[in-house]
Every structure is written in structure tokens, then in C-alpha cells.
Amino acid sequence: MRFIVTSSVLLKNLQQIGGVISSNTVLSVLEDFLFELKGNTLTLTATDLETMMRVQLEVNESEGEGRICIPSKIVLDYLKNLPEQPITFSVNTNDLTIEMSSDVGKYKIGGEKADDFPKEPIANDTSSFTISSIGLIESINNTLFAVSNDTLRPAMTGVYFELTKTGINFVSTDAHRLVQYRRTDVVCPNDNGFVVPKKPLQQLRSTLAADETMLKLSYNSSHLFVTNEKLSMSCRLIDARFPDYKAVIPTDNPFKLTLTRTEFMSALRRVSIFANKTTNQVVLDIAGNKLQISAQDIDFSYEGKESLGCQYSGEDMKIAFNAKLMLEMVNNLSGDHVNLELSTPTRAGIFKPVDKGDNEEILMLLMPLMVGV
Amino acid sequence: MFAIVDCNNFYASCERLFQPKLEHQPIVVLSNNDGCVIARSNEAKALGIKMGAPAFEIQTLLEQHQVAVFSSNYALYGDISHRVMQVLGRFTPAIEIYSIDEAFLDVAQLAFTDLETYASTMRTTVLQQVGIPTTIGIAASKTLAKAANRYAKKACKTTGVFVMDTEAKRQEVLEALPVEDVWGIGRKYQVWLDAHNIKTAWQLSNTNLAWIQKKMGVVGLRLVKELQGIACYDLEEQPAAKQGIMTSRSFGNLISEKKLLQEAIATHATRCAEKLRKQHSCCALLQVFIHTNAYRKQDAQYHGVLSIPIPTATDSTSELIQLAMSALDHIYKPGFLYKKAGVYVSEIVPRSQVQLSLFSSKDRGKEQQLLEAMDKINTLMGRDKVRYAAAGISRKWKLRQEKKSPCYTTNVNELLRIKN
């Protein structure tokens, strides 16, 4: 088979799916892209056995049909160093050689058998719904940072998609914090739920364009399939039950603290420099309309303290949080102001933006650290 | 200026303390389970007994020369060490207890004191009041003080003190010191330095600093600077809180029964919890391991290890025992002869800064009170007076200590009898 394609177009498409390929693979074929030519349509596939991504493009000219696996690193390195121009791929599927020729040179590499490339999972018994690209990207941005790395609790290493007829809840937790992001502009066929691992979500976030293009999401008991006109992705779901997260969201946090987001974050960043490096503990001391943030590291005799104005309705209170986790959360909230709802120094605080977006709702939960026991 | 006070043949000296008849007799102390030689008196060294020699290999030699052999008695050594440190503490408050038998003292503020006399007085006081012979090295940095101490042991046997206060003395000491005996030089660096023809501490102190930094990093750079007499390490008067705590023991006899392993693991978990509470911290990761004896080629071999992250960091004995037991359930395989078991806790945080978890809402207030009460009883009335039943009573797995001397100073039932 033979085809001519513009170098930059091919590079762009390969880069879209290339993130799936792991740096240390078990099988050598997993280091490859699968090239499939049918008519003028070239289909490119990459996989790590858990996640598979596929993209289609039209080539400028073609001759014959066929399939072959081409080592990803060498072809990407070559294309990156080539100024834009048409290149000709001549593939011999019998002896598995590939010749790439440009205006200035000829390059030869060896490929692998297309039949050795893993098959795509079959989409049996699926249900599906649609969501806009931007909607999915927002959902991933709002939840992925709070996912756990604890492989002994696999359910927490992914984002929980909780489907309801009135919308979707995207939930993530690492047992110390929890994010629930709700979108109401999505209609799901029935109530259901599944946990999607981190890597395919990262991949989608970096590949998808942040626009209103609609995506089709289909799922069955083992896989999720995400498709639009040009791109398709399938991934294995995490086979574990997500914890009963609703039970840990406090329903009655009577005290409300309103903060200017950027002001609070800068103060927190400064004070946390002086905190214990393992725990990152900062203490919020709230009295009247004054908030004092303090931290200390006894090992090095470091101490930091800052005061800022706030709006507060509730009893005076002293509560400690991990500054790193708190910063990540507040950073992921939008708007100029955030609310922190509290009850006691040993129960979770709830962070919410003051301004609500259309069709979306977000709630973040953070467990405190014990103070001075 | 730093001084290092080093107790001579410490374990052997402790044993000799209560048996004066052993004066001038060869003594060796064996490691846990009476395995290898870990301390020797000068007389034993003269017989050619090597450090770390397995006891069974030198059995004939020991009998032939009527060497006094002891199992290690850490309760005794710990107490005697404490007494030595107390006496030293009376000379200066600037003291860092570096190990069971060594202490660094900062003597920089004694500018108008004759250091030789000062050290000499310290030495005789310790000898008189505790009965342990010591050697003292004094120099501009800790690394040089260590070198001076080593030199004193060989060259100043009668005085036991060496003060490195001139450049000539520094050269003399470092030229006589093989590079592998420099504080901080291990086997790997020795091989590398040797390949570059650096064989003495003096040569090392005169090497190119950039070259050293490239290979050995900032630690190597500090080491060379210290050898040059520029102190890079200060006295650490407050010991840093531990980053990980390991409790493990080899068994006196090989064990295959799960129940005995459970008892051993539960005991180790108890010790870890006690140590955590003592330094007011909690751990967020627990690791349990068990393994067979790799030297017994005739046995099937197995090494099991499992780490369990703890959702809310803890110092509770019962929680650690529970977690350790479930870890053991996962790694235990019947049919093997186990030699050793241990518990390691890490990801240690101060007790006052424990991150609470969303999904475990255990109220620890009551348990805290219980543990405090247990610790109090056990401190007052002796270790393990109150303990968790999981740790067992029979202790069939405990160490072999056939030649252990009495705990003369820490157990009222084992006091020295002058006359029956």
C-alpha cells in the first residue's frame, strides 16, 4: 500500500492519540501506531490495553489498501523535525518495511504485523447519552485533581459518573476530600453509574477541542466508549463499587465564611511555606469578621501568620486543614468569592462558589486535621 | 571545637562492670539469638576474634581460651549508657547522644580551658562514677573528632585523650587514617576512591572539591570540608523525630504455626505503637513482613511483605495490631519454616496534625485515654504488665538468649547478690 499525506496533518493526528502509549510497555506492539488504509481514509490507533484511541483522516493520494503497525517514537521524532510538506509512505506488508520519502530524503524503518495489534473491545449491550465536548472537559477539570492514587482502594482511583434522568454527577475523592460536580444539561436514559480511570480522562482532556461539538458516550458493564465524528476512544471501567459518598456530605453546616478567592489563596500560599512539610497544616482562626491563617513547623522553628477580612456568620472557631489540598480546591473553583460552610473542627468543611454557573453545580468537601490533641 | 566521647568496647565493658573477675579476661557479646560476635574486649581482639564472626564457627577458639561469652542484654547496656550520658551532661549542656556508646560535645565555648585536662577529668569522672572506660577525641569538626578519637585509641592508650589543635596534628592523624575508616565513607565510595588512588583521609582532604561534589554530591563536599577543619555539621541536641520505625526479630527457633507468627507480629505492632506515642506522632503506612531462613538451603524459601495505607494516621496499639493481622492473613503461607517477622511503620506525622478521613469516623477520644493509662502502668510497673492478648503469653517465638547476664540495674529481682 502507498499513500501521500501532509506531514503536519499526520503529526497532529498522531499526537492526538499518542498520549495513550505508555513509555514502558510489556509488548513491543504497544509501542506502535496501527495504520489502516481504506480508500483515501487513513485510520490511526494507539492503545495501552486499557485505553484505545482512534482517529481518522483523509490522505492526499492513495494506492492499494492494508494495515501495519509502525513504531511510534521514530515516526513522531521524524515528523517533528520535518518542515511541512507532502510525504509518501510506501508500505510492504509482506516483509513489513516502511519507506517514508519527502522532497529531500528517503527513510526506511521496520514495522510489525497488524494482526498482533490488540483488538478493540466490542460494544455490546450499551446505553448511551450525549454531552458537549466543553461540558465533558469542564467535568474532568473539576474532578480529576481530587482522584486518589491508592491502588488498594481502586474505586477511588477514578471519577464516578453518576447518571440520573435529570443530569450527571461527576464525583471524585481520595478519602480526605471530595468533589461533586453536577451538570443538568445532559439527559441520561436511566439511572446508572460507573467509575472511569484517570488516564483516559487525562487523554480526553488534552485531545478534545473545548467547543460545543457533541460527543456520544456509550457504556456497558465493562467499558466506556466516547466518539465524535473523527475521534473515538474506548476504555476499561474500574471494576469496583464507588463508596456511598452522599452519606458523608454534611447536610447541616450552619456557619458560613465568605472569602475573596484570590486574596485567600495568596495568603494561604505564603503561610503554607512555613507549615510542616509532611502535613501542610494551616490553622484557620475565625473570630467575628476576621480570619487568621497560621502555620508552624516545630522541627525548624518556622512560624507564619496572616490576617484577612472576611464575612462570617457563626460561632468563633479554630479549624486546621492541609493547605495543599485546600489550595487545589479553591483554585479549581470559579468566581471572585467562595463560601466555606463549617460545623465543628473535626467535621468536613464545604467549599462552594458564590456565583453559580448555568446548568452546573459544584460542591467540594475537605476533612480537617486534628488540632492540638 | 567538638569532642567525641566513645565508650571502649562498650558491651563488653558493661558485662565486666558487675563481674570484676573478668578484668583482663577475654569477653565477647553475641547478637540476637546468640548468632554473631558484636562486641569484644581488647583481650578477645588480641585472640584474633573478628567482629561479626558467627559463634558456631569460633566455638573451639572460645572454649580453648576460656572466653567469657554473653548474650546481648540491651536493658543493661541502655541503662549504663544513660548513666554515662548523665555524667557527661554535668560537664556541658551542649551534648548530642549520637549512639548507645558515643556522644558529641560542643567545647567551642571553653576557649580558655585546657582541653586536654578537661577531657582527662571527664574521662576519670566517668570511669570513677560509672566504671566504663572511654576514649575522647577533640577537633575542629565532628568528622575530625571521630578521626582523633580513633587515633587516640591506638596512639594514646594511657591517656585516652587526643586533642587535634594544630595543623601538624591534623596531618599526622589523617595520614594514618585509611580512607574507608573516615566517618561517612562506605564500601562503595571506598572502592571508587581507591580506584582514583585516594587511600588516606589526608589525600581525601586535599582533593579537588568540584570533582568530589560531582561524584558524591553536597554530602561528599561537606565531608571533605569537615576533614579540612571547617565544621559543616552542628550538634543535634534534639534528636529528629523518626521517619520510620521498624520492629523485627529473628525467632529463637524456626516457626511454621500461624498463631505464633500472629503473636510475634502483634508484639512488634505493639512496640511500634509505643514508640510512636513516645514521640507524639502517628503513622499512615504499615508494613508487615515474614521470611524463611535463606541460609537453610534444604528448606523451601518464601519472603512475604505487604504495605497497608492507613486512612487516618494512628498511634493506637489495637488499630495497628488489627491492620498487621489482616496483612499477615494476606502474606502467610502454610508449610514454610519462618525465621523472622517484623513490622515497619512510616509516613509519620505529628499527633497534633492528623488528617481526618471522610470514610472512617472512629472516635478516638476514649481509646486515647485507655492507651495513656496502659502506657502509664507499663512505665511504672514494667513493660507489658498490661498488654493485648493478641501478643500472646507463651512467647515461644522469642529470642534465644542462653548466656544473658542479669539485668543488674533495671530489674529488682536480678540485683547483684554480695552474699547469699
Interface residues (C-beta under 8 A of the other chain):
Chain A: D150 L152 T173 A175 H176 R177 L178 P243 V248 N276 T278 T279 Q281 I298 D299 A320 N322 T346 A348 L365 M367 P368 L369 M370 V371 G372 V373
Chain B: A240 A241 I308 P309 P311 E347 I348 V349 P350 R351 S352 Q353 V354 Q355 L356 S357 L358 F359 Q368
